[in-house]
Amino acid sequence: MSPLEIAALLDLADRYVDLNRQPEKKIGLLRGRTVVNLFFENSTRTRTSFELAGKRLGADTINMSVATSSVKKGETLIDTAMTLNAMHPDVLVVRHPESGAVELLSQKVNGSVINAGDGNHEHPTQALLDALTIRRRLGRLAGLEVAICGDILHSRVARSNIHLLQIMGARVRAVAPPTLIPPGTDALGAEVHHRMDSGLRDVDIVMMLRLQVERMEGQYLPSVREYFHFYGLDAAKLAVAKPDALVMHPGPMNRGVEIDSEVADDIHRSMILDQVELGVAVRMAVLDALAATQGNAAP
């Protein structure tokens, strides 16, 4: 996406933030449309926010339970796609543990497909909501210094944020132990640091990531306790950032592992709950944009 396209989506999401704060939150933009949430991985924030986004735009929103679907009976992803396509959904929102699975599925269906996270690859709407959160608080993205810290190796959130933030003119640092930095991170344009004191120095935003132990095969760190000592965000480590630096986390948080409760709950510096709120608005904007390409204008 270009900077103009990203900015247009963020502008549209801004309008939906206002709508979501009103007593009457529903409009009829997607009346008659069907949105299917197809999540092959567990999710709370992303699935719920997509469900709310579809319903607030007036769509018929369906959550498919993969745990009880034919996928568990041996049906392939392509067969699942063909089956769903025969039911003529307008939008599929897909999360899958394998990188590239969402792209494959999009080639087999006629409706629109939204990537809600695929393997270690990308999570585009999370990056959009993170950008909106930063822009609403600081008024800009260009020129900011953003440190993304933690399990970058297994993080699709990190990859999407590295791409989007740089497109919008921010500078990105990747901060993690050597075992959790994927090869080629510097080639993406991110400045790599292995120490929190250098990685966080004078940054505007500190974005922490969850340790994704479910994706780890092998020994990536000596112990969780040692990881928190060196890489967990607490007040002492945050002190080297700018005095007004803000803290983010895509969730779910492991308190005492990647972030200290004192920092996570700081009402002046933590934007974690803002990220959750703005996630609904961003996903409404994405559905709106797809509706426009299918023949509906924005409200």
N, C-alpha and C positions, 0 to 999 in steps of 0.2 A: 504494500500500500504506500501511496505517496503521502508526504506531510499534509497536503490539502485534504486528502481523503480521510486521514486520521482525524484531523482537526474538525472536519464536518461531522464525523461520527460523535466526537466528544461534545460538539456544540449541540447536537440533537439529544445526546444523553443528558446534558445540562437541563434541557426543557423537561425531561422525564423525571429528574430529581424533584423539581417543583411539583409535578403532578403527584408523585408518590408521597408527598408530605401533606396533601389535601385529604379531607375526609372521604371524598368520592374519587377513587383512584382508577376507575375503569373507563375506557373509551372503546369504540367499536371498529378501530382500524382493521383488525384481523377477523372481524365477524365472518363466519363461514369457512375460515381456514383451519387446518388441522396441523398441530405441532406435536410431534412425538419425541419424547425424551428417552433415548436409548443408551443407558449407562451400563457398560460392562465392568465398571469399577465402582466401588462405593463412593458416595459423595453426599455431602450435606449442603454446603454453601452453593456450589455451582448448580446442582440439580434443582434445589429449591428456588434459587433466584431465576433460573430459566422457566420454571413452572409459574412463578409469580409474574414474570415478564409476559409470558404468553396469555395468561388469564387476564391481566390488566389491560392488554390490547384487544381482548374480546375473542381470542382464538379458542378452539376446542383443544385442550391440552391433555395429552395422555402420557403417563409414566409407565414404561414397560419394565417389568421386573425380570431382569435377565436370569436371576437365580431360579425362577420357576418357568422360564421360557424354553422353547425347543433347542436353544443353544446348549443348554445343559443335557439335552438328549443326543447331542452329537451333530446338530445342524451347523453347517459352515457359515462363515460371515456372509459369503456371497449369496447363499441360499436364504439367509435371513433378510438380506437386502432385497432380493427378488420378491420374497413373500410380502414384505412391507410395501414395496413399490406397487404391487398389485392392488393395494388398498388405497392408493393415491393420496398419501400424505403430502402436505405442502412444504413442510420443513421437518427435517430430522436433526435433532441435537444429539451428538454422539460423543461419548467418552469411551476410550478403549485402551487396554494396557499395552498394545503393540504400536510402535511408531509406524505411521503410514497407513494404518487400518482405516482411518476416517477418509483419507484421500481415495483409497480403493473403493470404499462404500459409495462415495460420491459419484464414482464412474458408473455405478450400477442402478442408480435411482433417477427419477425424472425431477423430483422436487429439489429444494435447496437443502444443503447439508452444512451444519455449523460444527466446527471442531471445538468440543468442550474439553479437550485434553487427550493427546494420543501418545502413550508410552513416555519416553524421555524426550520427545520431540518438541512439541509446542503446546501452548495454552493461550491462544490469541485474545479471547475476551478477558482473561485475567490481566494481561498486559494493558489492555484498553482501560479497564477499571482502575488499575494502578495509576495510569497516566492521568485519568480524570481526577482521581483523589489528589494527586500532586498539584495539578493545575488549579483546582478549586481552592487549595490552601495557599499556594505560592504565586498563582497568577500566570505561571509560565512553566515551560519545560526546557526551553533553550538555555544553555549556559549553566545548567545545574550540574552538580557533582553527585552521583548516586553510587552508593556502595551496595552491592548484592552479596550477601554473606551466608555461608553455610554449605549445604549439600548441593552444590551447583552441578555436579556430575549427573545426578539423577533427576534434576529439576527442569521440567518443561516450562515452568513459570520463569525461570532465569533466562532461558533461551529467548522466549518471546519478549521479555522486558529488555534484554540486551539489544535486540533488533529495533523495537519500537522507540525506546528512549534515544538511541543514536539517530534514528531517522528524524526525530523531533528536536535534535540539537543538543541533547544532554550528553555528558561524559560519564561512562560507566566503569566502575571498578568491580572485579570479581575477587572476593576475599574468602579463602578456604584453605584447609590443609592440602598439601600436594596430592594426596590420594583422592580428594573430592573435587579436583579441577579437571574437567575433561580436556583431552588434547585438542588444540586448535582454538581455545578460548580467546587467546590474544589475536588470532586471525580474524575473529569476529569484531574486533575493535575494542574489546574490553581490556583494561589495564589489570594485570594479575598481581595479587598480593597474597602472601602466605601468613602475614601477621596482622592482627586487628589494629594495632597501634598505627601502623603505616597505612593500612587500607581505609581506616575511618578518618584519618586526619583531614580536617577542614571540609568534610562532605556536608551537603545539604540534606540528603536523605540516606537513612540506613534501612535497607530492606533485608530482613532476616528470612531464612528458609528452613523448613522442617527437615530434620534428619529422616530420610526415607529408608528406614531399616528394612522394609518389606521388599525393596528392590536391590538390596545389597547381598552379593554373593561373595563371601570372603571377608577378610579383616581389613576394614578401611580406617579404623581408629582404635587406639588402645582400650578406651573405656568411655562411657557416656560422661562420667564424672570429670575425666581429664579433658574431654571435648568442651564441656561447659567452662572449665577453668580457662582454656585458651581461646575459645571461639564463641562462647555464649555471651549474649549482649547484656551487660549490666551497666550501672551508672558510671563505674570507673572507666570502662571501655568507651562508653558514649561521650565521655568528657573530652576526648581528643577531636571529636567532630565539631562543627560550628555550634556556638552556644544555643542557637535556635533550631538545630537539626531535628528532623522529624523521623519517626520510627514507623516501619510498616512490616506486615507479615501476612502472607496469603492464607494462612490457616490450613489445617488445624494446628494450634500451637502446642508445643511440648514445653511447658513451663519448667524452668530449671535444667533444660537441655540446650535449647538454642536461644532462650530469652528469659530474663529474670522478671518476675511478676511486677516488681516496682517500676520497671521500664514499660512493660506491656500495658499497665493500667494508668500510666501518667496521662492525665486528661489534657495536658498542654502539649505534649510531644507525640503521643501515640495516635496514629491514624488508622488503627486496625479495625475499629468498628465503622469508621467512615468507608473503608474498603468494602465491608459487607453491605452497607446501605447502597453505595453507588454501583455495586455489582448488578442490582436489579435494573437500574436506570440504563446502564450500558447495554445489557442484554435486550432491553426494550428497544434501544436504538438500533441494534443489529437486526432484530426482527423487523423493525420498521423499514430499514434500508432494503432488506430482502423483499418486503411487501411492495416497495416502490418499484423494484425491478420486475415484479410479477404483475404490475398494473395498478397498484394502489399508490396514491400520493401520501406524503407525510401530512399529519394533522396540522 
